[in-house]
């Protein structure tokens, strides 16, 4: 597959005018459990998160934990994340900036093939550690 996409339970818009060949290269996720999502991310080159009002963006955090590139829009919860695998574009509504960013990531991935990873430093060790650290913060706040 070329693209795995989630459109919040919606079908692919007819206005995209995709060819039958393009449609065959797309997996449309209407709903995915955590293990399915993790499997797709672990076998991907990058995760793209275009969001105007996203809360904490768990799929992006998961991609970073797995050492994958995450292409995210500026603003909202995305600004809380950091790392060498994080690529910002923006604003979220800028389809031109997103397209240019995707091209740059694809080109750098192609030139880096055969190497381990472009870089995996980020501020998240694992999703389990993230949950445990969050619970510790709440526990300390309750005792103060």
C-alpha positions in Angstrom: 0.0 0.0 0.0 1.1 3.6 -0.6 -1.2 5.3 1.9 -3.2 4.4 5.0 -5.6 7.1 5.9 -8.3 7.8 8.5 -11.0 10.3 7.8 -12.9 10.0 11.0 -15.2 7.3 9.8 -16.0 9.0 6.4 -15.5 7.5 3.0 -12.9 8.9 0.5 -14.4 12.1 -0.9 -15.5 12.0 -4.5 -14.0 15.5 -5.0 -10.5 13.9 -4.7 -11.1 12.4 -8.1 -8.9 9.4 -7.5 -8.2 6.9 -10.3 -9.0 3.2 -9.7 -5.2 2.5 -9.5 -4.8 5.2 -6.8 -7.8 3.8 -4.8 -6.2 0.4 -4.8 -3.1 1.8 -3.1 -5.1 3.3 -0.2 -6.2 1.6 3.0 -9.0 3.6 4.6 -9.3 3.0 8.3 -12.8 3.7 9.6 -11.9 2.5 13.0 -8.8 0.9 14.3 -7.9 -0.5 17.7 -4.5 0.4 19.3 -2.7 -2.8 18.1 -3.9 -2.3 14.5 -2.8 1.3 14.6 0.5 0.4 16.1 1.0 -2.3 13.4 0.4 0.2 10.6 2.7 2.8 12.2 5.5 0.3 12.8 5.5 -0.7 9.1 5.3 2.9 7.8 7.8 5.4 6.7 6.0 8.3 8.3 2.8 9.4 10.1 1.1 12.6 9.0 -1.2 14.4 11.5 -3.0 17.3 10.0 -5.2 18.8 12.7 -6.8 22.1 13.5 -7.9 21.3 17.1 -6.3 18.1 18.2 -6.0 17.3 21.8 -3.1 15.1 22.9 -2.1 13.4 19.7 -1.5 9.8 20.7 -0.8 8.4 17.2 2.0 10.9 16.7 3.4 10.0 20.1 3.2 6.3 19.2 5.0 7.0 15.9 7.8 8.8 17.8 8.1 5.9 20.3 8.5 3.5 17.3 11.2 5.7 15.8 9.1 6.8 12.9 9.0 10.3 11.3 5.9 12.3 12.3 4.8 15.1 10.0 2.6 17.4 12.1 0.9 20.8 11.8 2.0 23.7 13.9 -0.2 24.5 16.8 -2.3 22.7 19.4 -0.8 19.6 21.1 1.8 19.1 18.4 3.9 21.9 19.8 4.3 19.9 23.0 6.3 17.2 21.2 9.9 17.4 20.2 12.6 15.3 18.6 14.7 14.8 15.5 11.9 12.6 13.9 9.3 15.4 14.2 8.7 17.5 11.1 6.5 20.6 11.4 4.6 22.2 8.6 2.0 24.9 8.9 -0.4 26.3 9.3 -2.6 23.2 9.3 -4.7 24.5 6.5 -1.8 24.9 4.1 -2.0 22.1 1.6 0.9 23.5 -0.3 3.2 23.4 2.8 2.0 19.9 3.6 2.7 18.7 0.0 6.2 20.3 0.1 7.0 18.8 3.5 5.8 15.3 2.3 8.1 15.6 -0.8 11.1 16.6 1.4 10.5 13.7 3.8 10.1 11.2 0.9 13.3 12.5 -0.7 15.3 12.3 2.5 13.9 8.8 3.2 15.0 7.6 -0.2 18.5 9.0 0.2 18.7 7.4 3.7 17.5 3.9 2.7 19.8 1.2 4.1 20.5 3.3 7.2 19.0 2.6 10.6 17.0 5.8 11.1 17.3 9.5 10.4 17.2 9.9 14.2 15.2 8.7 17.1 15.8 11.2 19.9 12.5 12.4 21.3 11.0 13.2 24.7 8.9 10.0 24.9 10.4 6.7 25.9 7.4 4.4 25.5 3.6 4.7 25.6 3.6 2.7 28.8 6.2 5.0 30.4 4.2 8.0 29.2 1.1 6.7 31.0 3.0 5.8 34.2 4.7 9.3 34.3 1.3 10.9 33.8 -0.2 8.9 36.7 2.7 10.0 38.9 2.0 13.6 38.2 -1.7 13.2 39.2 -0.7 11.2 42.3 1.7 13.9 43.4 -0.9 16.6 42.8 -3.5 14.8 44.9 -1.0 14.6 47.8 -0.2 18.3 47.8 
